[in-house]
């Protein structure tokens, strides 16, 4: 049976993204470009968006998943 590992990103629509404790803030780029770049980076690492949970009018949790591999099974991200 296929196993999954998960990663959670918090996106603050004022210009901050936190992925598993690594926080990034917006620089001089537009907010949409900043968020898209962050999501594209996760996609290149094999993460697929599984759901979005809004937590306030200004932020949401984005939940990503990817299949586990022999090297990642049983490990914590």
N, CA, C and O of each residue as an XYZ file, in Angstrom:
308
protein
N       0.835     -1.178      0.000
C       0.000      0.000      0.000
C       0.888      1.253      0.000
O       1.922      1.303      0.666
N       0.454      2.254     -0.763
C       1.222      3.497     -0.887
C       1.215      4.272      0.424
O       0.160      4.494      1.018
N       2.388      4.678      0.866
C       2.509      5.543      2.031
C       2.745      6.976      1.586
O       3.221      7.218      0.477
N       2.416      7.918      2.445
C       2.578      9.333      2.132
C       3.348     10.039      3.236
O       3.264      9.666      4.406
N       4.083     11.043      2.857
C       4.656     11.961      3.833
C       4.042     13.330      3.544
O       3.642     13.621      2.417
N       3.976     14.154      4.571
C       3.274     15.430      4.463
C       4.182     16.587      4.865
O       5.108     16.430      5.661
N       3.894     17.735      4.300
C       4.591     18.969      4.643
C       3.533     20.064      4.727
O       2.629     20.129      3.893
N       3.649     20.919      5.732
C       2.680     21.999      5.936
C       3.390     23.336      5.768
O       4.454     23.571      6.341
N       2.778     24.204      4.974
C       3.297     25.564      4.791
C       2.235     26.535      5.271
O       1.061     26.400      4.925
N       2.646     27.517      6.071
C       1.738     28.579      6.485
C       2.034     29.790      5.612
O       3.171     30.259      5.550
N       1.007     30.292      4.940
C       1.159     31.462      4.087
C       0.395     32.610      4.716
O      -0.824     32.551      4.879
N       1.128     33.657      5.067
C       0.558     34.892      5.599
C       0.478     35.850      4.412
O       1.500     36.196      3.819
N      -0.719     36.269      4.073
C      -0.900     37.060      2.862
C      -0.315     38.471      2.960
O      -0.446     39.259      2.024
N       0.324     38.793      4.074
C       1.039     40.065      4.194
C       2.475     39.935      3.706
O       3.199     40.928      3.634
N       2.900     38.690      3.363
C       4.237     38.523      2.795
C       5.182     37.652      3.572
O       6.378     37.934      3.634
N       4.661     36.578      4.178
C       5.518     35.660      4.932
C       5.057     34.236      4.670
O       3.858     33.959      4.638
N       6.012     33.338      4.482
C       5.725     31.919      4.317
C       6.611     31.155      5.289
O       7.808     31.423      5.395
N       6.016     30.200      5.999
C       6.763     29.348      6.914
C       6.518     27.895      6.519
O       5.383     27.419      6.532
N       7.595     27.200      6.170
C       7.497     25.795      5.776
C       8.327     24.979      6.755
O       9.557     25.038      6.746
N       7.638     24.217      7.600
C       8.308     23.335      8.550
C       9.400     24.069      9.333
O      10.506     23.555      9.505
N       9.078     25.262      9.800
C      10.010     26.002     10.642
C      10.973     26.913      9.907
O      11.681     27.694     10.543
N      11.019     26.835      8.592
C      11.881     27.730      7.813
C      11.030     28.882      7.292
O      10.172     28.700      6.429
N      11.280     30.051      7.825
C      10.463     31.208      7.495
C      11.132     32.076      6.440
O      12.333     32.341      6.499
N      10.325     32.516      5.468
C      10.800     33.388      4.408
C       9.867     34.583      4.330
O       8.647     34.431      4.384
N      10.434     35.760      4.205
C       9.607     36.956      4.066
C       9.811     37.557      2.686
O      10.840     37.365      2.038
N       8.807     38.280      2.271
C       8.822     38.882      0.937
C       9.881     39.974      0.868
O      10.131     40.687      1.841
N      10.487     40.085     -0.287
C      11.444     41.159     -0.514
C      10.759     42.253     -1.322
O       9.743     42.807     -0.902
N      11.321     42.553     -2.471
C      10.770     43.599     -3.329
C       9.803     43.071     -4.380
O       9.267     43.850     -5.168
N       9.570     41.754     -4.405
C       8.696     41.203     -5.432
C       7.217     41.289     -5.033
O       6.894     41.535     -3.870
N       6.349     41.089     -5.983
C       4.916     41.112     -5.717
C       4.524     39.903     -4.883
O       5.167     38.856     -4.961
N       3.468     40.043     -4.083
C       3.048     38.962     -3.174
C       2.714     37.693     -3.935
O       3.108     36.604     -3.517
N       1.992     37.813     -5.049
C       1.618     36.607     -5.792
C       2.843     35.900     -6.363
O       2.905     34.670     -6.363
N       3.818     36.665     -6.849
C       5.043     36.064     -7.387
C       5.822     35.375     -6.280
O       6.386     34.301     -6.489
N       5.857     35.987     -5.104
C       6.556     35.423     -3.949
C       5.954     34.078     -3.540
O       6.680     33.105     -3.336
N       4.627     34.027     -3.422
C       3.966     32.785     -3.026
C       4.118     31.733     -4.124
O       4.392     30.570     -3.828
N       3.944     32.125     -5.386
C       4.075     31.172     -6.496
C       5.479     30.576     -6.523
O       5.638     29.376     -6.748
N       6.502     31.406     -6.295
C       7.883     30.898     -6.284
C       8.070     29.857     -5.183
O       8.707     28.825     -5.393
N       7.512     30.137     -4.015
C       7.623     29.192     -2.897
C       6.912     27.882     -3.227
O       7.453     26.803     -2.987
N       5.704     27.976     -3.776
C       4.956     26.762     -4.130
C       5.642     26.002     -5.261
O       5.654     24.771     -5.258
N       6.209     26.714     -6.218
C       6.962     26.053     -7.293
C       8.161     25.289     -6.739
O       8.456     24.184     -7.195
N       8.850     25.866     -5.761
C       9.985     25.182     -5.135
C       9.546     23.861     -4.505
O      10.218     22.841     -4.656
N       8.418     23.886     -3.801
C       7.903     22.652     -3.192
C       7.530     21.638     -4.278
O       7.796     20.446     -4.128
N       6.921     22.104     -5.359
C       6.569     21.210     -6.461
C       7.788     20.546     -7.076
O       7.745     19.361     -7.406
N       8.869     21.290     -7.235
C      10.101     20.704     -7.786
C      10.679     19.632     -6.875
O      11.386     18.734     -7.334
N      10.377     19.728     -5.581
C      10.845     18.713     -4.625
C       9.892     17.515     -4.572
O      10.094     16.596     -3.778
N       8.855     17.523     -5.412
C       7.939     16.391     -5.479
C       6.690     16.525     -4.623
O       5.904     15.583     -4.531
N       6.492     17.684     -3.991
C       5.321     17.890     -3.142
C       4.130     18.313     -3.984
O       4.251     19.160     -4.869
N       2.972     17.711     -3.699
C       1.723     18.011     -4.395
C       0.740     18.606     -3.393
O       0.585     18.087     -2.287
N       0.074     19.696     -3.781
C      -0.888     20.330     -2.892
C      -2.061     19.393     -2.653
O      -2.707     18.938     -3.597
N      -2.331     19.106     -1.379
C      -3.421     18.200     -1.014
C      -4.614     18.938     -0.411
O      -5.737     18.436     -0.442
N      -4.372     20.130      0.137
C      -5.475     20.874      0.730
C      -5.037     22.220      1.252
O      -3.853     22.471      1.474
N      -6.032     23.091      1.445
C      -5.792     24.425      1.988
C      -6.766     24.634      3.136
O      -7.964     24.390      2.992
N      -6.252     25.085      4.275
C      -7.086     25.359      5.450
C      -6.918     26.819      5.847
O      -5.920     27.177      6.473
N      -7.895     27.680      5.486
C      -7.799     29.069      5.917
C      -7.888     29.151      7.441
O      -8.677     28.439      8.062
N      -7.076     30.022      8.036
C      -7.105     30.185      9.496
C      -7.472     31.603      9.903
O      -7.787     31.860     11.065
N      -7.433     32.515      8.951
C      -7.833     33.896      9.204
C      -8.032     34.552      7.841
O      -7.711     33.949      6.817
N      -8.547     35.757      7.813
C      -8.659     36.436      6.519
C      -7.293     36.730      5.884
O      -7.221     37.093      4.710
N      -6.214     36.574      6.655
C      -4.886     36.934      6.161
C      -3.909     35.770      6.078
O      -2.727     35.985      5.808
N      -4.368     34.543      6.301
C      -3.434     33.426      6.259
C      -4.118     32.082      6.128
O      -5.306     31.933      6.416
N      -3.337     31.102      5.685
C      -3.864     29.754      5.509
C      -2.727     28.741      5.613
O      -1.562     29.052      5.363
N      -3.101     27.524      5.991
C      -2.172     26.401      5.955
C      -2.359     25.687      4.623
O      -3.484     25.398      4.215
N      -1.251     25.409      3.953
C      -1.264     24.634      2.717
C      -0.634     23.290      3.049
O       0.501     23.234      3.521
N      -1.358     22.217      2.806
C      -0.891     20.874      3.135
C      -0.468     20.183      1.839
O      -1.232     20.104      0.877
N       0.759     19.691      1.840
C       1.322     19.009      0.675
C       1.595     17.551      1.034
O       1.810     17.214      2.198
N       1.583     16.694      0.013
C       1.933     15.292      0.227
C       2.787     14.808     -0.933
O       2.770     15.371     -2.028
N       3.534     13.747     -0.659
C       4.267     13.046     -1.707
C       4.448     11.610     -1.261
O       4.454     11.327     -0.063
N       4.595     10.699     -2.214
C       4.772      9.297     -1.843
C       6.054      9.104     -1.037
O       7.073      9.745     -1.294
N       5.978      8.218     -0.074
C       7.187      7.896      0.685
C       8.095      7.031     -0.181
O       7.639      6.315     -1.072
N       9.365      7.116      0.100
C      10.333      6.265     -0.572
C      10.993      5.408      0.500
O      10.801      5.641      1.694
N      11.749      4.445      0.084
C      12.427      3.564      1.042
C      13.312      4.375      1.982
O      13.427      4.052      3.164
N      13.944      5.440      1.452
C      14.847      6.232      2.285
C      14.097      7.188      3.210
O      14.638      7.594      4.238
N      12.855      7.555      2.862
C      12.132      8.520      3.694
C      11.104      7.863      4.605
O      10.562      8.527      5.490
N      10.824      6.592      4.415
C       9.795      5.965      5.241
C      10.269      5.845      6.678
O      11.370      5.372      6.962
N       9.396      6.290      7.573
C       9.720      6.252      8.975
C      10.486      7.458      9.478
O      10.758      7.566     10.674
N      10.842      8.374      8.573
C      11.579      9.557      9.021
C      10.618     10.726      9.180
O       9.538     10.746      8.590
N      11.023     11.682      9.974
C      10.211     12.875     10.179
C      10.788     13.993      9.326
O      12.001     14.203      9.328
N       9.930     14.726      8.585
C      10.453     15.809      7.749
C      10.978     16.951      8.575
O      11.454     17.944      8.024
